[in-house]
Amino acid sequence: MDTENKELLAEFAVFERNRAEWFRTHANEFVVVGGGAMVGFYSDYESALKAGLQRFGAKKQFLVKQVCLEEPVFVIY
């Protein structure tokens, strides 16, 4: 596994470790996780993405994820 994939998996791990706690105070908001830490919470995806790009630039990986207890399931027919 290459370094970029390991970094992104680490960001997912941070999210999973904190998901329940973050849900209590930031349900359905979008969180930015980068560099192994939470960067901030935002009301919409676009704001979170913009904040992540401002903080990390376009060449550094970071995670933008909605804070939900369970992942939504989308069915496309």
ABEGO torsion letter per residue (X at the ends): XBAAAAAAAAAAAAAAAAAAAAAAAABGBBBBBBGGBBAEBBABAAAAAAAAAAAAEAABBBBBBBBBABBBBBBBX
